Amino acid sequence: MTRKMSGREVSEAEVDAWVAEAEAGYDVEDLRKRVIGRPARGAEPSQVIPVRLTTDELAAVMARAEREHLNRSEAIRAALAEWSHVA
């Protein structure tokens, strides 16, 4: 049986190590210190703003993002930053 996590194959040795770690118990304070989720972009939590784009608009964003080696969110944030600085 093949196990994958985040698209990467996980070995039986890794699974065994995780099981041993869980069976030994966790330090609750250490777990609280771990960063879970996306890294913060600022001092406060970011807001998710839904935006509707036509197929052509999205294709244009994605084409520009690919040319500039950005993901979609980075490209949209860059466009907003440029637009808001001009205003």
Distance bins in CASP14 RR format, pairs under 12 A and 6 or more apart:
PFRMAT RR
TARGET T0000
AUTHOR 0000-0000-0000
RMODE 2
METHOD distances of the structure
MODEL  1
1 9 0 0 0 0 0 1 0 0 0 0 0
1 10 0 0 0 0 0 1 0 0 0 0 0
1 12 0 0 0 0 1 0 0 0 0 0 0
1 15 0 0 0 0 0 1 0 0 0 0 0
2 8 0 0 0 0 0 1 0 0 0 0 0
2 9 1 0 0 1 0 0 0 0 0 0 0
2 10 0 0 0 0 1 0 0 0 0 0 0
2 11 0 0 0 0 0 1 0 0 0 0 0
2 12 0 0 0 0 0 1 0 0 0 0 0
2 15 0 0 0 0 0 1 0 0 0 0 0
3 9 1 0 0 1 0 0 0 0 0 0 0
3 10 1 0 1 0 0 0 0 0 0 0 0
3 11 0 0 0 0 1 0 0 0 0 0 0
3 12 0 0 0 0 1 0 0 0 0 0 0
3 13 0 0 0 0 0 1 0 0 0 0 0
3 14 0 0 0 0 1 0 0 0 0 0 0
3 15 1 0 0 1 0 0 0 0 0 0 0
3 16 0 0 0 0 0 1 0 0 0 0 0
3 18 0 0 0 0 0 1 0 0 0 0 0
4 10 1 0 0 1 0 0 0 0 0 0 0
4 11 0 0 0 0 0 1 0 0 0 0 0
4 14 0 0 0 0 0 1 0 0 0 0 0
4 15 0 0 0 0 0 1 0 0 0 0 0
5 11 0 0 0 0 0 1 0 0 0 0 0
5 14 0 0 0 0 1 0 0 0 0 0 0
5 15 0 0 0 0 1 0 0 0 0 0 0
5 18 0 0 0 0 0 1 0 0 0 0 0
8 14 0 0 0 0 1 0 0 0 0 0 0
9 15 0 0 0 0 0 1 0 0 0 0 0
10 16 0 0 0 0 0 1 0 0 0 0 0
10 17 0 0 0 0 0 1 0 0 0 0 0
10 18 0 0 0 0 1 0 0 0 0 0 0
11 17 0 0 0 0 1 0 0 0 0 0 0
11 18 0 0 0 0 0 1 0 0 0 0 0
12 18 0 0 0 0 0 1 0 0 0 0 0
12 19 0 0 0 0 0 1 0 0 0 0 0
13 19 0 0 0 0 0 1 0 0 0 0 0
13 20 0 0 0 0 0 1 0 0 0 0 0
14 20 0 0 0 0 0 1 0 0 0 0 0
14 21 0 0 0 0 0 1 0 0 0 0 0
15 21 0 0 0 0 0 1 0 0 0 0 0
15 22 0 0 0 0 0 1 0 0 0 0 0
16 22 0 0 0 0 0 1 0 0 0 0 0
16 23 0 0 0 0 0 1 0 0 0 0 0
17 23 0 0 0 0 0 1 0 0 0 0 0
17 24 0 0 0 0 0 1 0 0 0 0 0
18 24 0 0 0 0 0 1 0 0 0 0 0
18 25 0 0 0 0 0 1 0 0 0 0 0
18 26 0 0 0 0 0 1 0 0 0 0 0
19 25 0 0 0 0 0 1 0 0 0 0 0
21 27 0 0 0 0 0 1 0 0 0 0 0
21 30 0 0 0 0 0 1 0 0 0 0 0
21 31 0 0 0 0 0 1 0 0 0 0 0
22 31 0 0 0 0 0 1 0 0 0 0 0
25 31 0 0 0 0 0 1 0 0 0 0 0
26 32 0 0 0 0 0 1 0 0 0 0 0
26 33 0 0 0 0 0 1 0 0 0 0 0
26 34 0 0 0 0 0 1 0 0 0 0 0
27 33 0 0 0 0 1 0 0 0 0 0 0
27 34 0 0 0 0 0 1 0 0 0 0 0
28 34 0 0 0 0 0 1 0 0 0 0 0
37 45 0 0 0 0 0 1 0 0 0 0 0
37 46 0 0 0 0 0 1 0 0 0 0 0
38 45 0 0 0 0 0 1 0 0 0 0 0
38 46 0 0 0 0 1 0 0 0 0 0 0
38 48 0 0 0 0 0 1 0 0 0 0 0
38 73 0 0 0 0 0 1 0 0 0 0 0
39 45 0 0 0 0 0 1 0 0 0 0 0
39 46 0 0 0 0 0 1 0 0 0 0 0
40 46 1 0 0 1 0 0 0 0 0 0 0
41 47 0 0 0 0 0 1 0 0 0 0 0
41 48 0 0 0 0 0 1 0 0 0 0 0
41 73 0 0 0 0 0 1 0 0 0 0 0
41 74 0 0 0 0 0 1 0 0 0 0 0
41 77 0 0 0 0 1 0 0 0 0 0 0
46 73 0 0 0 0 0 1 0 0 0 0 0
46 77 0 0 0 0 1 0 0 0 0 0 0
48 73 0 0 0 0 0 1 0 0 0 0 0
49 73 0 0 0 0 0 1 0 0 0 0 0
49 76 0 0 0 0 1 0 0 0 0 0 0
49 77 0 0 0 0 0 1 0 0 0 0 0
49 80 0 0 0 0 1 0 0 0 0 0 0
50 76 0 0 0 0 0 1 0 0 0 0 0
51 57 0 0 0 0 1 0 0 0 0 0 0
51 58 0 0 0 0 1 0 0 0 0 0 0
51 61 0 0 0 0 0 1 0 0 0 0 0
51 72 0 0 0 0 0 1 0 0 0 0 0
51 73 0 0 0 0 0 1 0 0 0 0 0
51 76 1 0 0 1 0 0 0 0 0 0 0
51 77 0 0 0 0 0 1 0 0 0 0 0
51 79 0 0 0 0 0 1 0 0 0 0 0
51 80 0 0 0 0 0 1 0 0 0 0 0
52 58 0 0 0 0 1 0 0 0 0 0 0
53 59 0 0 0 0 1 0 0 0 0 0 0
53 60 0 0 0 0 1 0 0 0 0 0 0
53 61 1 0 0 1 0 0 0 0 0 0 0
53 62 0 0 0 0 0 1 0 0 0 0 0
53 72 0 0 0 0 0 1 0 0 0 0 0
53 75 0 0 0 0 0 1 0 0 0 0 0
53 76 0 0 0 0 1 0 0 0 0 0 0
53 79 0 0 0 0 0 1 0 0 0 0 0
54 60 0 0 0 0 1 0 0 0 0 0 0
54 61 0 0 0 0 0 1 0 0 0 0 0
55 61 0 0 0 0 0 1 0 0 0 0 0
55 62 0 0 0 0 0 1 0 0 0 0 0
56 62 0 0 0 0 0 1 0 0 0 0 0
56 63 0 0 0 0 0 1 0 0 0 0 0
57 63 0 0 0 0 0 1 0 0 0 0 0
57 64 0 0 0 0 0 1 0 0 0 0 0
57 72 0 0 0 0 0 1 0 0 0 0 0
57 75 0 0 0 0 0 1 0 0 0 0 0
57 76 0 0 0 0 0 1 0 0 0 0 0
57 79 0 0 0 0 0 1 0 0 0 0 0
58 64 0 0 0 0 0 1 0 0 0 0 0
58 65 0 0 0 0 0 1 0 0 0 0 0
58 72 0 0 0 0 1 0 0 0 0 0 0
58 75 0 0 0 0 0 1 0 0 0 0 0
58 76 0 0 0 0 0 1 0 0 0 0 0
59 65 0 0 0 0 0 1 0 0 0 0 0
59 66 0 0 0 0 0 1 0 0 0 0 0
59 72 0 0 0 0 0 1 0 0 0 0 0
60 66 0 0 0 0 0 1 0 0 0 0 0
60 67 0 0 0 0 0 1 0 0 0 0 0
60 72 0 0 0 0 0 1 0 0 0 0 0
60 75 0 0 0 0 1 0 0 0 0 0 0
60 76 0 0 0 0 0 1 0 0 0 0 0
60 79 0 0 0 0 0 1 0 0 0 0 0
61 67 0 0 0 0 0 1 0 0 0 0 0
61 68 0 0 0 0 0 1 0 0 0 0 0
61 70 0 0 0 0 1 0 0 0 0 0 0
61 71 0 0 0 0 0 1 0 0 0 0 0
61 72 1 0 0 1 0 0 0 0 0 0 0
61 73 0 0 0 0 0 1 0 0 0 0 0
61 74 0 0 0 0 0 1 0 0 0 0 0
61 75 1 0 1 0 0 0 0 0 0 0 0
61 76 1 0 0 1 0 0 0 0 0 0 0
61 77 0 0 0 0 0 1 0 0 0 0 0
61 78 0 0 0 0 0 1 0 0 0 0 0
61 79 1 0 0 1 0 0 0 0 0 0 0
61 80 0 0 0 0 0 1 0 0 0 0 0
62 68 0 0 0 0 0 1 0 0 0 0 0
62 70 0 0 0 0 1 0 0 0 0 0 0
62 71 0 0 0 0 1 0 0 0 0 0 0
62 72 1 0 0 1 0 0 0 0 0 0 0
62 73 0 0 0 0 0 1 0 0 0 0 0
62 74 0 0 0 0 0 1 0 0 0 0 0
62 75 1 0 0 1 0 0 0 0 0 0 0
62 76 0 0 0 0 0 1 0 0 0 0 0
63 70 0 0 0 0 0 1 0 0 0 0 0
63 72 0 0 0 0 0 1 0 0 0 0 0
63 75 0 0 0 0 1 0 0 0 0 0 0
64 70 1 0 0 1 0 0 0 0 0 0 0
64 71 0 0 0 0 0 1 0 0 0 0 0
64 72 0 0 0 0 0 1 0 0 0 0 0
64 74 0 0 0 0 0 1 0 0 0 0 0
64 75 1 0 1 0 0 0 0 0 0 0 0
64 76 0 0 0 0 1 0 0 0 0 0 0
64 78 0 0 0 0 1 0 0 0 0 0 0
64 79 0 0 0 0 1 0 0 0 0 0 0
64 82 0 0 0 0 0 1 0 0 0 0 0
65 71 1 0 0 1 0 0 0 0 0 0 0
65 72 1 0 1 0 0 0 0 0 0 0 0
65 73 0 0 0 0 1 0 0 0 0 0 0
65 74 1 0 0 1 0 0 0 0 0 0 0
65 75 1 1 0 0 0 0 0 0 0 0 0
65 76 0 0 0 0 1 0 0 0 0 0 0
65 77 0 0 0 0 0 1 0 0 0 0 0
65 78 0 0 0 0 1 0 0 0 0 0 0
65 79 0 0 0 0 1 0 0 0 0 0 0
66 72 0 0 0 0 1 0 0 0 0 0 0
66 74 0 0 0 0 0 1 0 0 0 0 0
66 75 0 0 0 0 1 0 0 0 0 0 0
67 75 0 0 0 0 1 0 0 0 0 0 0
67 78 0 0 0 0 0 1 0 0 0 0 0
68 74 0 0 0 0 1 0 0 0 0 0 0
68 75 1 0 0 1 0 0 0 0 0 0 0
68 76 0 0 0 0 0 1 0 0 0 0 0
68 78 1 0 0 1 0 0 0 0 0 0 0
68 79 0 0 0 0 0 1 0 0 0 0 0
68 82 0 0 0 0 0 1 0 0 0 0 0
69 75 0 0 0 0 1 0 0 0 0 0 0
69 78 0 0 0 0 0 1 0 0 0 0 0
70 76 0 0 0 0 1 0 0 0 0 0 0
70 77 0 0 0 0 1 0 0 0 0 0 0
70 78 1 0 0 1 0 0 0 0 0 0 0
70 79 0 0 0 0 0 1 0 0 0 0 0
71 77 0 0 0 0 1 0 0 0 0 0 0
71 78 0 0 0 0 0 1 0 0 0 0 0
72 78 0 0 0 0 0 1 0 0 0 0 0
72 79 0 0 0 0 0 1 0 0 0 0 0
73 79 0 0 0 0 0 1 0 0 0 0 0
73 80 0 0 0 0 0 1 0 0 0 0 0
74 80 0 0 0 0 0 1 0 0 0 0 0
74 81 0 0 0 0 0 1 0 0 0 0 0
75 81 0 0 0 0 0 1 0 0 0 0 0
75 82 0 0 0 0 0 1 0 0 0 0 0
76 82 0 0 0 0 0 1 0 0 0 0 0
76 83 0 0 0 0 0 1 0 0 0 0 0
77 83 0 0 0 0 0 1 0 0 0 0 0
77 84 0 0 0 0 0 1 0 0 0 0 0
78 84 0 0 0 0 0 1 0 0 0 0 0
78 85 0 0 0 0 0 1 0 0 0 0 0
79 85 0 0 0 0 0 1 0 0 0 0 0
79 86 0 0 0 0 0 1 0 0 0 0 0
80 86 0 0 0 0 0 1 0 0 0 0 0
80 87 0 0 0 0 0 1 0 0 0 0 0
81 87 0 0 0 0 0 1 0 0 0 0 0
END
